[in-house]
Amino acid sequence: MTELHDVELRGCTPEPLMSYLKALGIFRLVAEQADRNARAWWHNDTFFMRSTLDREALQAFFLEEYRPTPVVSPWNSSSIITSKSESKNVDEKMLSLESPRFQLWNEVVPMSRRIYNQAQEVKSSERKEWILTQCRVQFPDDALDWLDATYVLTSDGSKYPPLLGTGGNDGRLEFSRNFFQNLVLALNLNDRRNGDAVIRDQVTAALFNEGYPRLEKRTNGFFNPGSVGGANSSVGFSGAALTNPWDYVLMFEGALMFAGAAARRLSPQARTKAVFPFTVDNSAGGYGTAADSEYGDSSRAEFWAPVWDSPASFFELSQLVSEGRAQVGRRQAETGTDFARAVAGLGADRGVRQFHRYGFLVRNGLAYLAAPLGRFHIPEGDRRISERANVLFDLDSWLSRVRGYSSGNSAPAGLRTHLSQIERTIIEFCQRGEPRDLQDVLIAVGKMERWLAKSSIRDRIDPLDSLSWEWVEHAKDDDTMEFRLARSLASVLQEPRGGQRQVGPIRENLESVRTHQYQRAKWDDANRSFVWTAGDPLPNMLAVLTRRCLDGRMNGLNHPPLDSRWSAQLNDIVAFLNGEVDYQRIADLALPLSFIRYGQRQSYSELQQNAPPDLPAAYAAMKLTLLPRCKFVCPEFQADTEIRMEPSIPALLRAGRVQDAYDRACRRLWSSGLRPLTDNPGMSNGPGQARRLAAALLFPLDETANRALAQRALRQPEPESN
């Protein structure tokens, strides 16, 4: 039985992209040319390979047996075929070698030169497409990897994967030329000027990150941003670009792993960048250095590099790459945010535990850099993430319209900023899947909605509409006071009478929209119910309470229109009055939670609410005068009466007159046949306490709170005499 060796390739790490692709290149070449049963995996950011080759045999394989893949681009003006100086070098260095290692080169190079010469008779505007087509037709099958990785021919013209630039070049850097020049140095074909010791040191460093190899003054292109040279890149004012030629050669051999899959995945509905494995449009969110300008022309795409932790064969890895699509529901992932949503549910199923995310960001002119954007970890066996992530489908069409206006230099800066925040929160949610992360998504969506309401592009993007009920279910698990209070506030419903709406849902108080039961929400500047402004949430809540009381009176209602799908808990109300909650978070959650269509039924608490010891009598008395439907039923206090709302209370509280507001509430209770406590309101005058009290009155309560309110605001009924 052949002995197998586990070799740790410390020269191969997930970052930078050059090192990641180098690991795949080593694995591909060994599996195709030395040991077809080789397996590889990642552990602690290091690449491991199991094969019949030990350390010494692996080095010897690359130095003595490795057969380079022909990388030839006759369609580029500065390739090794079209450049006269490089064409001569190819003839001298490669075609003169009779070794079987270069047999494929000896077939492809003359063929490429012939295609290029024939193309000179083709119209210049059609020449490149003609060359691409002829290369596809005439190249031998073993030489198609480079073509498949570089372009895909479609009825709409050629499509170029961002991983290899735009047809095998990045700006003025032509990849096939650079590959050939590094290959000459790596294999010591340049009249053996380097010597075997230098070449061996370079191979050892490329594989195992050992020793101090001699580096050549050559650029790695955008694959390794740390070695491009330039200002402040070394001692002194400027440094030269340096590279180990074996790093570059093996990196390019690894890039060819992503060949062949694109052609099978291309469809008329797919966007150009999304048809290539693990490649999507950029999302300027989800990493610390995200900038709003990274939407549009400053970013070419994103590449998500899969990292797996179990030994996999080359066939299994090839299958993963060839199926490297990411589905979001029935559509293909198009952005980095989409990809995060897709792999949150499917990545672990294929043995992938994390992805290293790279953005192809503009450096200068037409040159780009593959900038690491961080890691996307996939928790093992956590199905809750994929289940909770399903609610994000509700945002797809709205976000698609928003993204449509975010590209280009003329896009509003605020739009990009808020879109970046949404995408950041979605990516973070897809990694952790916690309810608070989903709440953060809602908050970011709400902030975008508020910005749109005041923007110049409002007429082109409708308000977000009809979030599903599951948003509440999946966001409530942490059960924080802020979420419970925001949920009760956001579920205040429209007030119907005889089938006709009288007072709209609370969303119309929070933003300038008009909602309809069977139609989509629309922007409406004529909406007089909209009172929410920027600033402190407490005055805004008071303004909403005042407006809803006014709208109720104008529509002939004797009660405030505060009927709701969810009710608040009195313990949370006490914490709100004592300043123990985050008022801003409640406000930020209330708007997006109001996008949910709650229906007309109310959710009553199964447990009877008791009066908290520190519930102020002032709050209890005032709340009894602001009950929805006016009906107060409390058998313990022999109460079954109608309490009409007292509309003057919000105005008194706005002025900081807590005692006067309490007295007014007590008079209303007396007139309703009840016996209020009038000695101690439990709160003093002052703007601070008055604002909190007024804002607390906006939160709806259900009938189970009647007894607790009565305990704090009413006297016990006198026993009947015999």
ABEGO torsion letter per residue (X at the ends): XBBBBBBBBAABBAOBAAAAAAAAAAAAAAAAAABAABBBBBBGGBBBBBBABBAAAAAAAAAAABBBBBBBBAABAABAAABAAAAAAAAAAAAABABAAAAAAAAAAAAAAAAAAAAAABBAAAAAAAAAAAAAAABBAAAAAAAAAABBBBAAEBBBBAAAEBGGBBEABBAAAAAAAAAAAAAGABGGAAEAAAAAAAAAAAAAGBEBBBBBBBBAEAABAAAAEEBGABBEABBBBBBBAAAAAAAAAAAAAABGAAAAABBAABBAAAABBGBBBBBBBGBAABBAAABEAABABBBBBBBBABBBBAAAAAAAAAAABBBBEABBBABAAAAAAAAAAAAAAAGBABBBBBBBBBABEABBBBBBAEBBBBBBGBAAAAAAAAAAAAAAAAAAAAAAAABEAABBAAAAAAAAAAAAAAAAAAAAGBAAAAAAAAAAAAAAAAAAAABAAAAABBBBBGBBAAAAAAAAAAGBAAAAAAAAAAABBBBBBGGBBABBBAAAAABBBBBBAABBBBBBAABAABABBBEBAAAAAAAAAAAAAAAAAAAGBABBBABBABBBBAAAAAAAAAGABBAAAAAAAAAAAAABBAEABBBBBABBBBBBAABBAAAAAAAAAABBGGBBBBAAAGBBBBBBBBAAAAAAAAAGBAAAAAAAAAAAAAAAGBBBBAABAGBBBEAAAAAAAAAAAABBBBAAAAAAAAAAABBBBBBBBX
